[in-house]
Amino acid sequence: MSEQSGSVEILFVDGKDVPIKHKHADRMVVMRDSSKPDGDALYYTPNEWEAFILGVKDGEFDDMVEEPRA
C-alpha cells in the first residue's frame, strides 16, 4: 500500500506557539504536509529559513529531484 502526501504547507507563526523548546525566535516558520496538519513538522528560525531558501535557489537540493521519465 502506498501512502500519498498532500501539498507542502508553509506557515509563519508566533514563536511562543512553537512546541520546540531547544529552538526559539519571535517568529518561526513551519513546514508540514497539508494533508496531515497534526503530523510531523519542520520548524525553522527566520535565519534558518533564509538559509534554506537561498540553498534551494542555489541548487543545493537539485540532486534530490528525480529526472522525469521519457
C-alpha positions in Angstrom: 0.0 0.0 0.0 1.4 3.4 -0.9 1.0 6.5 1.2 0.0 9.7 -0.6 1.1 13.0 0.7 -0.6 16.4 0.3 1.0 19.6 -0.6 3.7 21.2 1.4 2.3 23.9 3.7 4.5 26.8 5.0 3.2 28.7 8.0 4.7 31.8 9.6 3.8 31.7 13.3 4.5 33.4 16.6 7.5 31.8 18.3 5.6 31.3 21.5 3.2 28.9 19.7 6.0 26.5 18.7 6.4 23.3 20.7 10.1 23.0 20.1 12.0 24.1 23.3 15.6 24.0 22.0 15.0 26.5 19.2 13.2 29.8 19.5 12.7 33.1 17.8 10.0 35.7 18.0 8.6 34.4 14.6 9.1 30.9 13.3 8.5 29.1 10.0 6.7 25.8 10.0 6.8 23.3 7.1 4.4 20.4 7.0 2.3 18.1 4.9 -1.0 19.9 4.5 -2.9 16.7 4.4 -1.6 15.8 7.9 -1.7 19.0 9.9 -1.2 17.1 13.2 1.7 15.1 11.8 5.4 15.8 11.8 6.5 19.3 11.0 9.8 21.1 10.5 10.5 24.3 12.4 12.8 27.0 11.2 14.0 30.2 12.8 14.0 33.1 10.3 17.7 32.8 9.7 17.4 29.0 9.1 14.5 29.6 6.7 16.5 32.2 4.8 19.5 29.8 4.5 17.2 27.0 3.3 15.6 29.3 0.6 19.0 30.5 -0.5 20.1 26.9 -0.8 17.1 26.0 -2.9 17.8 28.9 -5.2 21.4 28.0 -5.4 20.6 24.4 -6.4 21.9 22.6 -3.3 19.0 20.2 -3.4 18.8 19.6 -7.1 20.3 16.1 -6.7 17.2 15.1 -4.7 14.9 15.6 -7.6 14.0 12.6 -9.8 14.6 13.1 -13.5 11.3 12.9 -15.5 10.8 9.6 -17.3 10.9 9.7 -21.1 
